[in-house]
């Protein structure tokens, strides 16, 4: 598919934390802004999102022409999602446009706009899976409904985008007959390399390591705290920066306090401004992502964006074997891969920081690997294959 300057695009997504920057839907939205005549962007909140409003933005030639916000309703999840479908329908009509292409991130977003594909208002609709788990919900009925909607989305779309091959394999394992579904393309998460300013290596603090992202147990921030006593023996001035928020935050703070590690840990909370987050990461020496090896975790089949942001910032990575990116980090020598073990984590950090020449090599290889994840190159390639 060739994207001409006259094309019109629709992007619809659900969010937990609303942001204009970052990967996935916001990155696709910004990609279209610089290329399309008209871009319509619809953002829908998940039930556990802090911001409970539905947003519409309409851009024409990269300028805002319409902006609208509708408060979400209270009630059970199924009722909220029905309301989202109605509001999405209203927003598309309000935008007064036909679309050459629409990208729906996640299946509930897809269902919200599919009627417009039937009516011919959308010419091509893409179902883009960002997160996927074989057991999304503990409730079997909810899980069956989720699977049914996912199957329907895969079948009705014009093209299915997934961030990893594992997301295709998992569906096949679940009994999906791929030959009866629309074609799949692997379109990994990426960042705009031009938006990231690197910190000169001389200005990086070797004693500053960082965990950035959602503070969830499966993400493993607790392992970074448990590794600190071993690191303090070798690096007495070591400081762990924790940038993010989540339902595990209070427990992590209590863990830091009970282990008398507060002077070695800084909790920044959620960093709202993307460019501030990039600056904070790029001044750190190592990025941590010690995911818990839980097969039901979304991390097993997803494409971990924070690892790519670390790499884009020139920050070597220490992560576990959980994610699909781990083999590439090992292959390129852009960091270290460990088991979920605090001693192994501490040893890997020590290995990277042992001398400035070793560290420089890790940094250079991290930047080399990051070239694979420039979102402009990724999306250019993806659209050529439609």
C-alpha positions, 0 to 999 in steps of 0.5 A: 500500500502506498500512502499518498499525501491525500490519504485519511487515517483512523487510529483507535486504542484503549489505554491504561495511562494516556500519553501522546508520546511513546510506542504502539498507538501514539507512535502510529498516530504521530507517524500518520500526522506527518504523512496524512491529510487527515488523522482521526485518533480515538482513545478509550480507557480500560476500566482500571485507567486513572483517567476515565474519559473517551477522547477524540482528536481530528487533525487536518494537515497536522493541525487540530480541527476538532477535540472532544472528551466524553466522560466514561460511565460507571458500571461493570466492564461489559457495560463500559465496553458497550458504551465505548462502542456507542461513543466510538460510533458517534466519534467516527460520524462526528469526524465526517470522513471516509478513511483509506486505512484504520488501525485498531489496537486490541480487539475491543477497539476493532469491534468498536469500528468494524461496522464502518468497514461494512458500510464502506466508510473504512477501506482497509482495517487492520487489527493490531495486537499489542498485548496477548495472553492465552489466559487473559482473565482468571474467569473462564467465561471472560476468557472464552469471550475474549478468545471469541472476540479475538478470533472474530477480529482476526477473521474480519480484518483486512490484515492482522498485525502482531508484535511477535511471532509468538502471538501467532503461535499462541493463537494456533495453539489455542485452535485458531485455523490460520488459513481461515483468518486474514493474513498476519504480519509481524510489526514490532513496537518501536520508537522514533529515533529522531526524538531521542537525544543521547547523553554523552558517555562522559555524563553518564553516572555509572552508579545510577541504574534504572527500572522504568515501567509499570510497577507490577509483580510480573515486571520484576522490580522487586528483584532489583531491590533484592539485588541491591545489598550485593551491589552495595558491597562492590558499588557503595554509591549505587542508586536504583531509580524506579520510574513508574507507578502501579499496584505493586508500588506500595509493596516495593516502598515497604520492601525498600524500607524494611531492608534499610535501602531507602538511601539507595533507591529513588521512587520517581512515580509516573513520569508523565512527559516522555522526553523527561523520561528519555532524559532520565533513562539516558543519564543512567548506566543500566536499564533493568527488566527482570521479568518474572517467568510466569507463563500467564504474564503478558510479557511472554507474548508481548514486545517489551517497549521499555527494553527498546527504549533503554536501547534507543537511549544507549543504555545496556540492558539486564533482563531475564529470559522471559521476553522475545527480545532476550535472544537479540540482546544476547546475540548483539551483546547489548546487555546480559540475560539472567535467570530470575535470581537476585545474585545473578542480576547483581553479577550481571550489573557488576560485569557491565560496570566493571570498567569503562572500556567494557561499558563503552562496548555494551553501549555501542552494541545497544545502539546498534541493536536499537536501529532495528526498532526505529518506528518509521522504518518499521511502519514504512515496511509494514505498509509496503506489505499491505 
